[in-house]
Amino acid sequence: MTLPNLDIVQVAYFVEDIRISAEAMSKTFGAGPFYIIDKIELKWGEHRGERCDFVHSSAYGQWGQVMMELVQQDSPGGSPFRDLYPPGKSGLHHVATMVDDLPTAYRHYEAAGMPLATRAMTLTGTEFAFLDATATLGHFIEVYERTDALMNFYAFIRNQAQAWDGAQPLREMPITR
Protein backbone atom coordinates (compact mmCIF):
# COMPACT_ATOMS: atom_id res chain seq x y z
CA MET A 1 0.00 0.00 0.00
CA THR A 2 1.31 3.45 -0.88
CA LEU A 3 1.64 5.68 2.16
CA PRO A 4 -0.74 8.63 1.84
CA ASN A 5 0.51 12.17 2.47
CA LEU A 6 -0.55 12.79 6.05
CA ASP A 7 0.60 16.34 6.79
CA ILE A 8 -1.23 17.88 9.73
CA VAL A 9 -3.32 20.87 8.63
CA GLN A 10 -5.33 21.48 11.80
CA VAL A 11 -5.17 21.13 15.57
CA ALA A 12 -8.56 20.94 17.29
CA TYR A 13 -9.56 21.41 20.90
CA PHE A 14 -12.87 20.35 22.38
CA VAL A 15 -14.16 23.16 24.61
CA GLU A 16 -17.29 24.12 26.54
CA ASP A 17 -17.66 27.53 24.86
CA ILE A 18 -16.00 28.32 21.54
CA ARG A 19 -16.27 32.10 21.99
CA ILE A 20 -14.63 32.21 25.42
CA SER A 21 -11.95 29.76 24.25
CA ALA A 22 -11.27 31.70 21.03
CA GLU A 23 -10.77 34.90 23.02
CA ALA A 24 -8.35 33.07 25.32
CA MET A 25 -6.40 31.45 22.45
CA SER A 26 -6.12 34.82 20.75
CA LYS A 27 -4.80 36.52 23.90
CA THR A 28 -2.51 33.66 24.94
CA PHE A 29 -1.09 32.48 21.60
CA GLY A 30 -1.94 35.20 19.08
CA ALA A 31 -4.09 32.67 17.20
CA GLY A 32 -6.87 33.98 15.03
CA PRO A 33 -8.92 35.69 13.98
CA PHE A 34 -11.55 33.05 14.69
CA TYR A 35 -14.50 32.56 12.37
CA ILE A 36 -17.56 31.15 14.11
CA ILE A 37 -20.06 28.68 12.67
CA ASP A 38 -22.88 27.88 15.08
CA LYS A 39 -24.91 24.69 15.29
CA ILE A 40 -23.38 22.75 12.42
CA GLU A 41 -25.72 19.96 11.38
CA LEU A 42 -24.72 16.87 9.42
CA LYS A 43 -26.34 15.13 6.48
CA TRP A 44 -25.54 11.88 8.31
CA GLY A 45 -23.19 10.54 10.92
CA GLU A 46 -22.21 7.19 12.37
CA HIS A 47 -20.15 6.74 15.52
CA ARG A 48 -18.94 3.29 16.56
CA GLY A 49 -21.66 1.62 14.50
CA GLU A 50 -24.55 3.79 15.76
CA ARG A 51 -26.29 6.72 14.09
CA CYS A 52 -24.83 9.92 15.53
CA ASP A 53 -25.80 13.28 14.10
CA PHE A 54 -23.76 15.32 16.56
CA VAL A 55 -24.64 19.00 16.21
CA HIS A 56 -21.63 21.13 17.05
CA SER A 57 -20.33 24.69 16.80
CA SER A 58 -16.81 25.53 15.70
CA ALA A 59 -14.44 28.48 15.69
CA TYR A 60 -11.69 28.38 13.05
CA GLY A 61 -8.53 30.48 13.24
CA GLN A 62 -4.90 30.30 12.21
CA TRP A 63 -2.19 29.30 14.70
CA GLY A 64 1.13 29.69 12.95
CA GLN A 65 1.28 27.26 10.04
CA VAL A 66 -1.83 25.27 10.99
CA MET A 67 -5.50 25.96 11.46
CA MET A 68 -6.86 25.82 14.98
CA GLU A 69 -10.40 24.59 15.47
CA LEU A 70 -12.27 25.05 18.72
CA VAL A 71 -15.34 22.83 18.84
CA GLN A 72 -18.24 22.48 21.26
CA GLN A 73 -20.97 19.87 21.17
CA ASP A 74 -24.47 21.35 21.01
CA SER A 75 -26.53 18.15 21.02
CA PRO A 76 -26.83 15.50 23.74
CA GLY A 77 -25.55 11.99 23.43
CA GLY A 78 -22.51 10.07 22.35
CA SER A 79 -20.04 11.40 19.82
CA PRO A 80 -16.34 11.34 19.05
CA PHE A 81 -16.04 14.38 21.34
CA ARG A 82 -17.75 12.66 24.27
CA ASP A 83 -15.44 9.65 23.84
CA LEU A 84 -12.67 11.82 25.28
CA TYR A 85 -14.44 14.54 27.26
CA PRO A 86 -17.52 14.35 29.46
CA PRO A 87 -19.52 17.55 30.06
CA GLY A 88 -17.40 20.14 31.83
CA LYS A 89 -14.08 18.81 30.50
CA SER A 90 -12.02 20.00 27.54
CA GLY A 91 -8.68 19.48 25.83
CA LEU A 92 -6.92 18.39 22.66
CA HIS A 93 -9.35 16.32 20.63
CA HIS A 94 -7.85 15.76 17.19
CA VAL A 95 -5.39 16.73 14.53
CA ALA A 96 -6.63 16.82 10.95
CA THR A 97 -5.14 15.83 7.64
CA MET A 98 -6.38 16.02 4.06
CA VAL A 99 -6.03 12.95 1.88
CA ASP A 100 -6.57 12.14 -1.77
CA ASP A 101 -8.51 8.95 -1.06
CA LEU A 102 -10.50 8.24 2.10
CA PRO A 103 -10.67 4.41 1.79
CA THR A 104 -6.87 4.27 1.41
CA ALA A 105 -6.46 6.46 4.50
CA TYR A 106 -8.90 4.30 6.47
CA ARG A 107 -6.92 1.15 5.59
CA HIS A 108 -3.61 2.84 6.44
CA TYR A 109 -4.77 3.95 9.88
CA GLU A 110 -6.50 0.63 10.60
CA ALA A 111 -3.22 -1.19 9.83
CA ALA A 112 -1.45 1.21 12.22
CA GLY A 113 -3.85 0.33 15.04
CA MET A 114 -6.01 3.44 14.68
CA PRO A 115 -9.48 2.21 13.75
CA LEU A 116 -12.30 4.19 12.20
CA ALA A 117 -14.53 5.52 15.00
CA THR A 118 -16.75 8.04 13.22
CA ARG A 119 -17.82 8.74 9.65
CA ALA A 120 -20.02 11.66 8.73
CA MET A 121 -21.02 13.94 5.89
CA THR A 122 -21.61 17.68 6.02
CA LEU A 123 -24.73 19.22 4.53
CA THR A 124 -22.54 20.40 1.63
CA GLY A 125 -21.44 16.83 0.84
CA THR A 126 -17.97 16.63 2.41
CA GLU A 127 -17.29 13.26 4.01
CA PHE A 128 -14.98 13.22 7.01
CA ALA A 129 -13.96 10.71 9.60
CA PHE A 130 -12.35 10.41 13.00
CA LEU A 131 -9.77 7.65 13.49
CA ASP A 132 -9.23 6.52 17.06
CA ALA A 133 -5.59 7.11 17.91
CA THR A 134 -6.23 7.42 21.64
CA ALA A 135 -4.34 4.23 22.50
CA THR A 136 -1.15 5.44 20.80
CA LEU A 137 -1.39 9.24 20.64
CA GLY A 138 -4.06 10.16 23.18
CA HIS A 139 -6.34 11.85 20.64
CA PHE A 140 -8.28 11.32 17.41
CA ILE A 141 -7.15 12.00 13.85
CA GLU A 142 -9.65 13.60 11.50
CA VAL A 143 -9.39 12.94 7.77
CA TYR A 144 -11.17 14.42 4.80
CA GLU A 145 -10.57 14.40 1.09
CA ARG A 146 -8.80 17.36 -0.43
CA THR A 147 -11.33 19.36 -2.48
CA ASP A 148 -11.29 22.82 -4.01
CA ALA A 149 -13.93 23.99 -1.54
CA LEU A 150 -11.92 22.72 1.43
CA MET A 151 -8.67 24.19 0.12
CA ASN A 152 -10.44 27.53 -0.38
CA PHE A 153 -11.73 27.43 3.19
CA TYR A 154 -8.26 26.80 4.58
CA ALA A 155 -6.82 29.54 2.35
CA PHE A 156 -9.48 31.99 3.55
CA ILE A 157 -8.62 31.37 7.22
CA ARG A 158 -4.86 31.57 6.53
CA ASN A 159 -5.21 34.77 4.46
CA GLN A 160 -7.31 36.48 7.13
CA ALA A 161 -4.57 35.82 9.67
CA GLN A 162 -1.82 37.29 7.50
CA ALA A 163 -3.26 40.80 7.58
CA TRP A 164 -4.76 40.54 11.08
CA ASP A 165 -3.70 43.16 13.61
CA GLY A 166 -5.19 41.39 16.64
CA ALA A 167 -8.41 43.41 16.64
CA GLN A 168 -11.81 41.72 16.54
CA PRO A 169 -10.64 38.15 17.25
CA LEU A 170 -14.19 36.72 16.88
CA ARG A 171 -16.06 36.97 13.58
CA GLU A 172 -19.05 35.32 11.99
CA MET A 173 -18.22 33.04 9.07
CA PRO A 174 -19.54 34.56 5.83
CA ILE A 175 -21.25 31.43 4.45
CA THR A 176 -24.71 30.35 3.51
CA ARG A 177 -26.10 27.00 4.54
matplotlib code that plots the C-alpha trace (Angstrom):
import matplotlib.pyplot as plt

x = [0.0, 1.3, 1.6, -0.7, 0.5, -0.6, 0.6, -1.2, -3.3, -5.3, -5.2, -8.6, -9.6, -12.9, -14.2, -17.3, -17.7, -16.0, -16.3, -14.6, -12.0, -11.3, -10.8, -8.3, -6.4, -6.1, -4.8, -2.5, -1.1, -1.9, -4.1, -6.9, -8.9, -11.5, -14.5, -17.6, -20.1, -22.9, -24.9, -23.4, -25.7, -24.7, -26.3, -25.5, -23.2, -22.2, -20.1, -18.9, -21.7, -24.5, -26.3, -24.8, -25.8, -23.8, -24.6, -21.6, -20.3, -16.8, -14.4, -11.7, -8.5, -4.9, -2.2, 1.1, 1.3, -1.8, -5.5, -6.9, -10.4, -12.3, -15.3, -18.2, -21.0, -24.5, -26.5, -26.8, -25.5, -22.5, -20.0, -16.3, -16.0, -17.8, -15.4, -12.7, -14.4, -17.5, -19.5, -17.4, -14.1, -12.0, -8.7, -6.9, -9.3, -7.8, -5.4, -6.6, -5.1, -6.4, -6.0, -6.6, -8.5, -10.5, -10.7, -6.9, -6.5, -8.9, -6.9, -3.6, -4.8, -6.5, -3.2, -1.4, -3.9, -6.0, -9.5, -12.3, -14.5, -16.8, -17.8, -20.0, -21.0, -21.6, -24.7, -22.5, -21.4, -18.0, -17.3, -15.0, -14.0, -12.3, -9.8, -9.2, -5.6, -6.2, -4.3, -1.1, -1.4, -4.1, -6.3, -8.3, -7.1, -9.7, -9.4, -11.2, -10.6, -8.8, -11.3, -11.3, -13.9, -11.9, -8.7, -10.4, -11.7, -8.3, -6.8, -9.5, -8.6, -4.9, -5.2, -7.3, -4.6, -1.8, -3.3, -4.8, -3.7, -5.2, -8.4, -11.8, -10.6, -14.2, -16.1, -19.1, -18.2, -19.5, -21.2, -24.7, -26.1]
y = [0.0, 3.5, 5.7, 8.6, 12.2, 12.8, 16.3, 17.9, 20.9, 21.5, 21.1, 20.9, 21.4, 20.4, 23.2, 24.1, 27.5, 28.3, 32.1, 32.2, 29.8, 31.7, 34.9, 33.1, 31.5, 34.8, 36.5, 33.7, 32.5, 35.2, 32.7, 34.0, 35.7, 33.0, 32.6, 31.1, 28.7, 27.9, 24.7, 22.7, 20.0, 16.9, 15.1, 11.9, 10.5, 7.2, 6.7, 3.3, 1.6, 3.8, 6.7, 9.9, 13.3, 15.3, 19.0, 21.1, 24.7, 25.5, 28.5, 28.4, 30.5, 30.3, 29.3, 29.7, 27.3, 25.3, 26.0, 25.8, 24.6, 25.0, 22.8, 22.5, 19.9, 21.4, 18.1, 15.5, 12.0, 10.1, 11.4, 11.3, 14.4, 12.7, 9.6, 11.8, 14.5, 14.4, 17.6, 20.1, 18.8, 20.0, 19.5, 18.4, 16.3, 15.8, 16.7, 16.8, 15.8, 16.0, 12.9, 12.1, 8.9, 8.2, 4.4, 4.3, 6.5, 4.3, 1.2, 2.8, 4.0, 0.6, -1.2, 1.2, 0.3, 3.4, 2.2, 4.2, 5.5, 8.0, 8.7, 11.7, 13.9, 17.7, 19.2, 20.4, 16.8, 16.6, 13.3, 13.2, 10.7, 10.4, 7.6, 6.5, 7.1, 7.4, 4.2, 5.4, 9.2, 10.2, 11.9, 11.3, 12.0, 13.6, 12.9, 14.4, 14.4, 17.4, 19.4, 22.8, 24.0, 22.7, 24.2, 27.5, 27.4, 26.8, 29.5, 32.0, 31.4, 31.6, 34.8, 36.5, 35.8, 37.3, 40.8, 40.5, 43.2, 41.4, 43.4, 41.7, 38.2, 36.7, 37.0, 35.3, 33.0, 34.6, 31.4, 30.4, 27.0]
z = [0.0, -0.9, 2.2, 1.8, 2.5, 6.1, 6.8, 9.7, 8.6, 11.8, 15.6, 17.3, 20.9, 22.4, 24.6, 26.5, 24.9, 21.5, 22.0, 25.4, 24.3, 21.0, 23.0, 25.3, 22.4, 20.8, 23.9, 24.9, 21.6, 19.1, 17.2, 15.0, 14.0, 14.7, 12.4, 14.1, 12.7, 15.1, 15.3, 12.4, 11.4, 9.4, 6.5, 8.3, 10.9, 12.4, 15.5, 16.6, 14.5, 15.8, 14.1, 15.5, 14.1, 16.6, 16.2, 17.1, 16.8, 15.7, 15.7, 13.0, 13.2, 12.2, 14.7, 13.0, 10.0, 11.0, 11.5, 15.0, 15.5, 18.7, 18.8, 21.3, 21.2, 21.0, 21.0, 23.7, 23.4, 22.4, 19.8, 19.0, 21.3, 24.3, 23.8, 25.3, 27.3, 29.5, 30.1, 31.8, 30.5, 27.5, 25.8, 22.7, 20.6, 17.2, 14.5, 11.0, 7.6, 4.1, 1.9, -1.8, -1.1, 2.1, 1.8, 1.4, 4.5, 6.5, 5.6, 6.4, 9.9, 10.6, 9.8, 12.2, 15.0, 14.7, 13.7, 12.2, 15.0, 13.2, 9.6, 8.7, 5.9, 6.0, 4.5, 1.6, 0.8, 2.4, 4.0, 7.0, 9.6, 13.0, 13.5, 17.1, 17.9, 21.6, 22.5, 20.8, 20.6, 23.2, 20.6, 17.4, 13.9, 11.5, 7.8, 4.8, 1.1, -0.4, -2.5, -4.0, -1.5, 1.4, 0.1, -0.4, 3.2, 4.6, 2.3, 3.6, 7.2, 6.5, 4.5, 7.1, 9.7, 7.5, 7.6, 11.1, 13.6, 16.6, 16.6, 16.5, 17.3, 16.9, 13.6, 12.0, 9.1, 5.8, 4.5, 3.5, 4.5]

ax = plt.figure().add_subplot(projection="3d")
ax.plot(x, y, z, "-o")
ax.set_aspect("equal")
plt.show()
